[in-house]
Amino acid sequence: MKSFSIFRNRKFRLRIFAVAISALLTISLTNAIASSQTPTTRDPWLWPFSTTSIWNMPIGSGAKYVAANIQKAGWFGVDREYFYKLKDSDPLRPVYSPGSWTKRCSGTNPNSVNISLPVPDSLIIPDATLDPYNTPNNASAFLMPDGKTLVQLEPLARCEKGGPIYGWRYFPDLTLYGQGIGGAHFGSGLSSIGGSIRKGELTNDQPIRHAIKLLFWSKKYYYYSSSVPGYRWPADRSDTGASTSYQGTNPNFVQGTLLAIPPSVTESSLKLQTAAGKKLFKVLQNYGGYVVDDAAWDAHYIAMEQGVPEEFQAKYGYSIEGGSGNFYEDVMKLYKALYIVNNNTSTTIGGGGSTRRASLAPALPPAP
């Protein structure tokens, strides 16, 4: 009996040892996989701004969610943005203020802009049109040849080869390596390039690792009063005419509001049907989206780099924009699931807290 007991105890210890080794191997393998999936470097042009920028900070465990009460819209669309890396070898062309919102290339006044940009003569960005009615925001960002300075304009237009560039420039130039808050989204004063869904991000097998930018119909959602003038941090303004055009009833829903899907909501609970819808779910839950401009009609928009809609069509076989279909239904579910992160401040970005829903962005390489 004694020898059997010794044998049994030894066998038990061996079993415990084997379980421990297995657990350690599992943990090591899991960590290795996680490490291999988390980038350790990034390209500042494709993934800009500091690790602590509002665009790169995941939602925190201290986030306080309050209802946004977003309803289904009649249309989902893309707010196209234009990004260019400039070269000294291209000719300098003057930048003029647009003649008007609807006739942009009629402007002749360089005084409010007072810059020139080196751009290829072949670059064309069409003017707005009234028939059909098409007045896109055309937020834009130009990376100067020094590799770090950003010039941001809205609405970007250029109607003839070799002609002047058109766009208002209300925000001072900033560096690609800084916080990146301000820019040419004139409804909010927020960045043209920060938070934009870039080419490849909706069609590759990697998660989107930054906050995104959202647009709603101000008449239905955005709030304005003498004490809440249509915006909150990190926005620094609201639209011209906001005192009459903003007719929402929720004082927390304004330009600059951070919206996110609470942790209790899952892909399964929303019954999402499309791969792109599931990818947007993850970024909206882990990073959220900032309100940056006015949709101006019954539509919800996401800001994306020009070229993303064409990539999307080629990958999935249907248009990213529309008012019906499985993807449209998925996106409307996501919008309805959004809540306001009401304690998003300069000292508690993403709601603060001891943990974040995703790893922080890797540090940028040294600036040129």
C-alpha positions as CSV (number, residue, x, y, z in Angstrom):
1,M,0.0,0.0,0.0
2,K,2.8,2.4,0.8
3,S,4.6,1.8,-2.5
4,F,1.3,2.3,-4.3
5,S,0.8,5.6,-2.5
6,I,4.2,6.8,-3.5
7,F,3.6,5.8,-7.1
8,R,0.2,7.5,-7.1
9,N,1.6,10.8,-5.6
10,R,4.5,10.7,-8.1
11,K,2.0,10.2,-11.0
12,F,-0.2,13.0,-9.6
13,R,2.8,15.4,-9.5
14,L,3.8,14.4,-13.0
15,R,0.3,15.2,-14.2
16,I,0.3,18.6,-12.5
17,F,3.7,19.3,-14.0
18,A,2.4,18.4,-17.5
19,V,-0.6,20.6,-17.0
20,A,1.6,23.5,-15.9
21,I,3.9,23.1,-18.9
22,S,0.9,22.9,-21.2
23,A,-0.5,26.1,-19.7
24,L,2.8,27.9,-20.1
25,L,3.1,26.8,-23.7
26,T,-0.5,28.0,-24.4
27,I,0.2,31.4,-22.7
28,S,3.5,31.7,-24.7
29,L,1.8,30.8,-27.9
30,T,-1.1,33.2,-27.2
31,N,1.3,36.0,-26.4
32,A,3.4,35.3,-29.5
33,I,0.3,35.4,-31.7
34,A,-0.9,38.7,-30.1
35,S,2.6,40.1,-30.5
36,S,2.7,39.1,-34.1
37,Q,-0.6,40.8,-34.7
38,T,0.2,44.1,-32.9
39,P,2.3,46.4,-35.1
40,T,5.5,47.6,-33.6
41,T,6.1,50.4,-36.2
42,R,3.9,52.6,-38.3
43,D,4.1,54.9,-41.3
44,P,3.3,58.5,-40.1
45,W,1.5,59.2,-43.4
46,L,-0.8,56.2,-43.3
47,W,-1.2,56.1,-39.5
48,P,-0.5,59.7,-38.3
49,F,-0.1,61.6,-35.1
50,S,1.1,60.8,-31.6
51,T,0.3,57.8,-29.6
52,T,-1.8,60.0,-27.2
53,S,-3.7,61.7,-30.1
54,I,-7.5,61.6,-29.9
55,W,-7.4,59.7,-33.1
56,N,-5.2,56.9,-31.7
57,M,-6.5,56.5,-28.2
58,P,-8.8,53.5,-27.6
59,I,-11.9,53.7,-25.4
60,G,-11.0,53.4,-21.7
61,S,-12.5,51.4,-18.9
62,G,-13.7,54.6,-17.3
63,A,-15.9,55.6,-20.2
64,K,-19.4,56.8,-19.2
65,Y,-21.9,56.0,-21.8
66,V,-25.1,58.0,-22.2
67,A,-27.9,57.5,-24.8
68,A,-27.5,59.1,-28.2
69,N,-30.9,57.8,-29.6
70,I,-29.6,57.7,-33.2
71,Q,-32.2,56.4,-35.6
72,K,-32.0,54.7,-39.0
73,A,-31.3,57.2,-41.8
74,G,-32.5,57.0,-45.4
75,W,-29.0,56.8,-46.8
76,F,-25.5,55.8,-45.8
77,G,-22.7,57.6,-47.6
78,V,-19.0,58.4,-47.7
79,D,-17.6,61.8,-46.9
80,R,-14.6,61.7,-49.3
81,E,-11.3,63.2,-48.2
82,Y,-8.3,63.9,-50.4
83,F,-4.7,63.4,-49.3
84,Y,-1.5,64.2,-51.2
85,K,2.2,63.9,-50.6
86,L,3.8,66.9,-52.3
87,K,7.2,67.0,-54.1
88,D,9.5,70.0,-54.6
89,S,9.8,69.0,-58.3
90,D,6.1,69.9,-59.0
91,P,5.2,73.5,-60.0
92,L,4.0,75.9,-57.3
93,R,0.4,76.9,-57.8
94,P,-1.5,79.6,-55.8
95,V,-4.3,78.6,-53.4
96,Y,-7.5,80.8,-53.7
97,S,-10.5,81.0,-51.5
98,P,-13.5,79.4,-53.2
99,G,-15.9,81.8,-54.9
100,S,-18.8,80.2,-53.0
101,W,-19.9,76.8,-51.6
102,T,-21.6,76.0,-54.9
103,K,-19.1,77.7,-57.4
104,R,-15.8,77.0,-55.9
105,C,-13.5,77.5,-58.9
106,S,-14.9,81.1,-59.4
107,G,-12.7,82.4,-56.6
108,T,-10.0,85.0,-57.3
109,N,-9.0,86.0,-53.8
110,P,-5.7,84.5,-52.4
111,N,-5.6,86.9,-49.4
112,S,-7.3,84.7,-46.9
113,V,-5.1,81.7,-47.8
114,N,-1.9,83.3,-49.0
115,I,0.0,80.2,-49.9
116,S,1.1,78.2,-52.9
117,L,1.5,74.5,-53.1
118,P,3.7,72.3,-55.4
119,V,1.1,70.1,-57.2
120,P,1.1,68.2,-60.5
121,D,-0.6,70.1,-63.3
122,S,-2.7,67.0,-64.0
123,L,-4.5,67.1,-60.5
124,I,-8.2,67.8,-61.0
125,I,-10.9,68.0,-58.3
126,P,-14.3,68.8,-59.8
127,D,-16.4,71.8,-58.7
128,A,-19.7,71.5,-56.9
129,T,-22.8,71.1,-59.0
130,L,-26.4,72.1,-58.6
131,D,-27.9,69.8,-61.1
132,P,-27.6,67.2,-59.8
133,Y,-27.1,68.8,-56.4
134,N,-23.6,67.8,-55.2
135,T,-21.7,69.9,-52.7
136,P,-19.2,67.6,-51.0
137,N,-17.1,68.8,-48.1
138,N,-13.9,67.6,-49.9
139,A,-11.7,68.0,-46.8
140,S,-8.1,67.7,-47.8
141,A,-4.6,67.4,-46.4
142,F,-1.3,68.1,-48.2
143,L,2.0,66.8,-46.8
144,M,4.7,69.3,-47.7
145,P,8.0,68.1,-49.1
146,D,9.6,68.4,-45.7
147,G,7.7,65.2,-44.8
148,K,6.1,66.6,-41.7
149,T,4.1,69.8,-42.3
150,L,0.4,69.4,-43.1
151,V,-1.7,72.0,-45.0
152,Q,-5.4,71.4,-44.7
153,L,-8.1,72.9,-47.0
154,E,-11.9,72.6,-47.4
155,P,-13.7,72.4,-49.8
156,L,-10.9,71.3,-52.2
157,A,-11.4,72.0,-55.8
158,R,-9.3,72.5,-59.0
159,C,-11.2,72.8,-62.3
160,E,-8.4,73.1,-64.9
161,K,-5.0,71.6,-65.4
162,G,-2.2,73.9,-64.2
163,G,-4.8,76.3,-62.6
164,P,-5.0,77.5,-59.0
165,I,-6.1,75.3,-56.1
166,Y,-9.3,76.3,-54.2
167,G,-10.1,75.8,-50.6
168,W,-10.4,77.7,-47.3
169,R,-7.6,77.3,-44.8
170,Y,-8.9,78.3,-41.3
171,F,-6.6,76.1,-39.2
172,P,-2.8,76.8,-38.9
173,D,-0.5,74.2,-40.5
174,L,0.5,71.5,-38.1
175,T,2.9,68.5,-37.9
176,L,2.2,65.0,-38.8
177,Y,4.0,64.0,-35.6
178,G,1.9,66.0,-33.2
179,Q,-1.6,65.6,-31.6
180,G,-3.3,66.3,-34.9
181,I,-6.6,67.6,-33.4
182,G,-7.4,70.6,-35.6
183,G,-7.9,70.8,-39.4
184,A,-10.3,71.6,-42.2
185,H,-13.6,70.0,-41.2
186,F,-15.1,73.4,-40.8
187,G,-18.3,72.2,-39.0
188,S,-16.1,71.2,-36.0
189,G,-12.6,72.5,-36.7
190,L,-11.3,68.9,-36.5
191,S,-8.6,67.2,-38.7
192,S,-9.0,66.4,-42.3
193,I,-6.7,63.4,-42.2
194,G,-6.9,62.2,-38.6
195,G,-9.6,59.5,-38.2
196,S,-10.1,59.0,-41.9
197,I,-10.6,55.4,-43.0
198,R,-7.6,55.0,-45.4
199,K,-7.3,52.8,-48.5
200,G,-6.9,49.2,-47.6
201,E,-8.4,49.4,-44.1
202,L,-11.9,48.1,-45.0
203,T,-10.6,45.4,-47.3
204,N,-7.6,43.9,-45.5
205,D,-7.5,41.3,-42.7
206,Q,-6.3,43.7,-40.0
207,P,-8.5,45.7,-37.6
208,I,-8.8,49.5,-37.9
209,R,-6.6,50.8,-35.1
210,H,-7.9,54.4,-34.8
211,A,-11.0,56.4,-34.1
212,I,-13.1,57.3,-37.1
213,K,-15.1,60.4,-38.2
214,L,-18.9,60.5,-38.4
215,L,-21.5,62.9,-39.9
216,F,-25.2,63.3,-39.1
217,W,-28.0,65.6,-40.1
218,S,-27.7,68.6,-37.8
219,K,-31.4,69.4,-38.1
220,K,-32.2,66.2,-36.4
221,Y,-29.3,65.5,-34.0
222,Y,-27.0,68.5,-33.2
223,Y,-27.9,70.7,-30.2
224,Y,-27.4,74.4,-29.8
225,S,-28.1,76.9,-27.0
226,S,-26.5,79.9,-25.5
227,S,-24.7,77.7,-23.0
228,V,-24.0,74.8,-25.4
229,P,-23.1,76.5,-28.7
230,G,-23.1,73.4,-30.8
231,Y,-19.7,71.9,-30.0
232,R,-17.6,70.4,-27.3
233,W,-13.9,69.4,-26.9
234,P,-12.0,68.5,-29.0
235,A,-14.1,70.6,-31.5
236,D,-13.5,74.3,-31.4
237,R,-16.5,75.5,-33.4
238,S,-19.9,74.7,-34.9
239,D,-21.3,75.4,-38.3
240,T,-22.2,78.9,-39.4
241,G,-25.9,79.3,-38.7
242,A,-25.8,76.6,-36.1
243,S,-28.2,78.6,-33.8
244,T,-31.0,77.9,-36.2
245,S,-29.9,74.8,-38.2
246,Y,-29.1,72.7,-35.1
247,Q,-32.4,71.4,-33.9
248,G,-31.5,68.3,-31.9
249,T,-32.7,67.9,-28.3
250,N,-29.7,66.2,-26.6
251,P,-27.2,68.7,-25.2
252,N,-24.5,66.1,-25.3
253,F,-24.8,65.5,-29.0
254,V,-22.8,68.3,-30.8
255,Q,-19.8,68.7,-33.0
256,G,-16.8,67.0,-31.4
257,T,-18.9,64.4,-29.5
258,L,-17.3,61.0,-29.2
259,L,-19.6,58.1,-29.9
260,A,-18.9,54.4,-29.3
261,I,-20.7,51.1,-28.9
262,P,-20.8,49.9,-25.3
263,P,-19.0,46.7,-24.2
264,S,-22.3,44.9,-23.5
265,V,-23.2,44.9,-27.2
266,T,-21.8,42.1,-29.5
267,E,-21.8,41.2,-33.2
268,S,-24.2,38.4,-32.4
269,S,-26.6,40.6,-30.5
270,L,-26.7,43.0,-33.5
271,K,-27.0,40.1,-36.0
272,L,-24.5,41.6,-38.3
273,Q,-24.3,40.0,-41.7
274,T,-21.3,41.4,-43.6
275,A,-17.5,41.3,-43.1
276,A,-17.2,45.1,-43.5
277,G,-20.1,45.6,-41.0
278,K,-18.3,43.5,-38.5
279,K,-15.0,45.4,-39.0
280,L,-16.8,48.7,-38.4
281,F,-18.4,47.3,-35.3
282,K,-15.0,46.5,-33.8
283,V,-13.5,50.0,-34.5
284,L,-16.7,51.7,-33.2
285,Q,-16.5,49.7,-30.0
286,N,-12.8,49.9,-29.4
287,Y,-12.1,53.4,-30.6
288,G,-15.4,55.1,-31.4
289,G,-16.1,57.9,-33.8
290,Y,-16.0,61.7,-33.6
291,V,-18.7,64.0,-34.9
292,V,-17.0,66.3,-37.4
293,D,-19.5,67.9,-39.8
294,D,-23.1,68.1,-41.0
295,A,-24.6,65.6,-43.3
296,A,-27.2,68.3,-44.3
297,W,-29.9,65.7,-45.1
298,D,-31.4,62.4,-43.9
299,A,-28.1,60.5,-44.2
300,H,-25.3,59.1,-42.0
301,Y,-21.8,59.4,-43.3
302,I,-18.3,58.1,-42.5
303,A,-15.2,60.1,-43.6
304,M,-13.0,58.0,-45.9
305,E,-10.0,58.6,-48.1
306,Q,-10.9,59.1,-51.8
307,G,-10.5,55.6,-53.4
308,V,-11.9,53.6,-50.6
309,P,-15.4,53.3,-52.2
310,E,-13.8,51.9,-55.4
311,E,-11.7,49.4,-53.4
312,F,-14.8,48.3,-51.5
313,Q,-16.8,47.8,-54.7
314,A,-14.0,45.7,-56.1
315,K,-13.6,43.6,-53.0
316,Y,-17.2,42.9,-52.0
317,G,-19.0,43.3,-55.3
318,Y,-21.5,46.0,-54.2
319,S,-21.5,49.7,-53.5
320,I,-20.5,51.0,-50.1
321,E,-23.1,53.7,-50.4
322,G,-26.9,53.2,-50.6
323,G,-30.2,53.0,-48.9
324,S,-30.8,49.2,-48.9
325,G,-29.0,45.9,-48.8
326,N,-27.2,43.9,-46.1
327,F,-24.3,46.3,-45.6
328,Y,-26.6,49.3,-45.3
329,E,-28.7,47.4,-42.7
330,D,-25.6,46.5,-40.8
331,V,-24.4,50.1,-40.7
332,M,-27.8,51.3,-39.6
333,K,-27.6,48.8,-36.7
334,L,-24.2,50.1,-35.8
335,Y,-25.4,53.7,-35.7
336,K,-28.4,52.8,-33.6
337,A,-26.1,51.0,-31.1
338,L,-23.8,54.1,-30.6
339,Y,-23.8,55.8,-27.3
340,I,-22.1,59.1,-26.3
341,V,-18.9,58.8,-24.3
342,N,-19.9,61.7,-22.1
343,N,-16.6,62.0,-20.1
344,N,-14.3,62.3,-23.1
345,T,-12.1,65.3,-22.2
346,S,-8.5,66.5,-22.8
347,T,-7.5,64.7,-19.6
348,T,-9.7,61.6,-20.0
349,I,-9.5,60.9,-23.7
350,G,-11.9,58.0,-24.6
351,G,-13.3,58.2,-21.1
352,G,-10.0,57.4,-19.3
353,G,-9.6,54.5,-16.9
354,S,-7.0,52.0,-15.9
355,T,-7.2,49.9,-19.1
356,R,-8.0,50.4,-22.8
357,R,-10.0,48.3,-25.2
358,A,-7.0,48.0,-27.5
359,S,-3.2,48.4,-27.5
360,L,-1.8,51.9,-27.9
361,A,-0.3,52.8,-31.2
362,P,3.4,52.2,-31.5
363,A,5.6,55.3,-31.2
364,L,6.3,57.2,-34.4
365,P,9.8,57.2,-35.9
366,P,11.7,60.5,-35.5
367,A,10.4,63.4,-37.5
368,P,12.5,64.4,-40.6
